[in-house]
Structure formats: C-alpha cells, structure tokens
Amino acid sequence: MKPRQPVSHAKPSARRTDAAERGDAPGALGAFPSVRLRRARSTPWSRRLVAEHRLGVDDLIWPLFVIEGSDKRVPIASMPGVERLSIDNIVASAEQAMQLGIPAIALFPNTEPRLRTEDAREAFNPENLVCRATRAVKAAGLDIGIVLDVALDPYTSHGHDGLIRGSEIANDETLEALVRQSLVQAEAGADILAPSDMMDGRVGAIRSALEDNGYANTLIMAYAAKYASAFYGPFRDAVGSSVTLASAQGQRDKRTYQMDPANSDEALREVALDLAEGADLIMVKPGMAYLDIVRRVAETFRVPTFGYQVSGEYAMLQAAANAGWLDGDAVMMESLLAFKRAGAAGILTYYAPRAAALLREKR
C-alpha cells in the first residue's frame, strides 16, 4: 500500500492550467505553483530588461511632400499636422531629421496640374521637383539617405501609376517610362529607389538600367506587397492625384495592378519575384492593417522588410488624438512598436520626428 501523500495547502497560481499541472506546458509551470509572470513586469527596469522588441530612431523613415516655391508650408487638411514643403523647407526638414538621428527621408512631389500629362513626361525631367529637392539636400552636405518613389501617378493626367492604352494599364510600356524615371532620380543623387507602381517586371528592368548606367550601388526598395487599399486617400490628396484619378476614364481605381486585400500567399509570390529581380529591401503597404503580411514576409525571406504607416492610418490616429479620444503620443509609439513586433526592419511614418524626439528623451 502506497504511503499517503501530504496535502499541500499552497494557493495555486491563477494562471495554472491542466497542462501546466501535468508539467508538460512550456516551462513546466506546473512544477512551480508560485510562478508569476507579473514579477518581471513590476518595475520599469525589469520591463526594459525582458523586452522582446525595441523601437529606435534608426527604425524611422520620414515621408515629406514637395511643392514649388520658396518658404512655403501648405497644410494638408486630411493629414493633421502634415504639410507640403517648398524645397528650402525640405532641406530644413532633412537637417532636422539628421539632428534627430533619423536615417532617411522619402520625398513625394505635388506636381503642378499643368505638368501632368498622359505620358507622364515630367517624371523624366531632371529638373522636376523631387530631383531638385534631392540635389538641394545633397548640396547642403547632409548625411541622410534619400528615398524616391518610382511611379507615374504624381505626373499623369489620369492619376494612375502606369500609362493607359485604351482602357488598360500598359505594363510593358510603363516599364520603359519607369526606367527613364529611375535614371534621372539616380543621377540626381537618390540613395534608394522605391518602385511603388506594382507593374510586373519593373524591379528587374530598373536594376538592369542602374547597372548599365553606373549606378550599381543604388538600392532598390521594392513595394512588393502593395495593396489596393482605402487607406491611401489622404496621400492622394497630398500629391494631388485624388482629383486626377477621380476624373480618369474607364479605370478609377487601381485594382488591376495593386493587390487584393483578401490575399496573403500572393504577397509571398510578389516578394519572391522582386528579390529574384534584384530588390535589396522589401516594402509592405499599408502597414498597420497588414502586419500579418509584414510578419510572413520577414519570416519567410529573412530580408530587410519595411512597413509603411500610410496616410489614412496616420490620419485616423491623429484625428482621434486631436479630438481628445486617444493619448496621441502613447498610441503613436504603440503603433510603431507593433511594426517591430511583426518583424519590420524599419517604418515609413509621418510621426518620425515626433517619435524620434520621444525616443531621444528616453535615452
């Protein structure tokens, strides 16, 4: 007859489960009834000690919108706190970013309506807004990276990322235009070219052109998984393409070339193709609503994967903060940390200067 086991009067942990009691749960919690995960959360220093992910200034890229003129700042109504800036103010913002430790800025033009044409010829003009802004930042001697968007929508009269032939976006003709655009941007001094057009084969065409024309060291950040999202509205207001897209004949959305929000596996195929064609960095856009895609891409390919906290995501957080419904700084930092938790190497965000300032304060 087995000896009777002593009765334990220890109060069991509230977190114990049947699996834990058997000792076969992770960490065999059942063997230690007094295990409490809250102990490591009890002080600021212990929370820092066990943090699994960290957000830093080095993770941030600041998107900026460029307009003609000098000493101009034009507020964007749908993006509270964000402005279109003349080139002199772009240079000042780049200097601010550098002082904050932000590694790179991304420039997007608000092209004047008179320069928007069906063939997007202003995209190939070496004196267009983003090329002049890029040269101005470089001439100022600022040690900061410059990312330029490769797509035709800021330059077309119809607001699409590609050239229209009949009622269709002409993929291969658009590739020729994108190559021309890429070369003038590289010549202006862009450090990273970011094709966001979602035409098939554009990364390979751009990489070949860069190699053949002496720009082998120019990075390509491919918008490999760019979804046909409703979160882009304020951005289109900022660059002026919302009006042109609304007036386009036939196609008034971008669903024939941007990805279906329902699809996840397709994103992996898109990324694999862009990497095979020579992409150095991968972009997922939008970001907050597609963190599952960021996670899948980062884990599958183990390449630097970036998320874009797009205009609509920024606008809804900022509008709620301005109304007093949310703690603005707290939700900003939490949303950016979520990108890191998902596996992002970095984040494009309009919050970059504010986030950088808060992160520097915490050092």
Buried (B, 14 or more C-beta within 10 A) or exposed (E): EEEEEEEEEEEEBEEBEEEBBEEEBEEEBBEEBEBEEEEEEEEEEEEEEEEEEEBEBEBBBBBBBBBBEEEBEBEBEBBBBBBBBBBBBBBBBBBBBBEBBBBBBBBBBBBEEEBBBEBBBBBBBEEBBBBBBBBBBBEBEBEBBBBBBBBBBBBBBBBBBBBBEEEEBBBEBBBEBBBBBBBBBBBBBBBBBBBBBBBBBBBBBBBEBBEEBEBEEBBBBBBBBBBBBEBBBBBBBBBBBBEBBEEBEEBEEBEBBBBEBEBBEEBBEBBBBBBEBBBBBBBBBBBBBBBEBBBBBBEEBEBBBBBBBBBBBBBBBBBBBEEEEBEBBEBBBEBBBBBBEBBBBBBBBBBBBBBBBBBEEEE
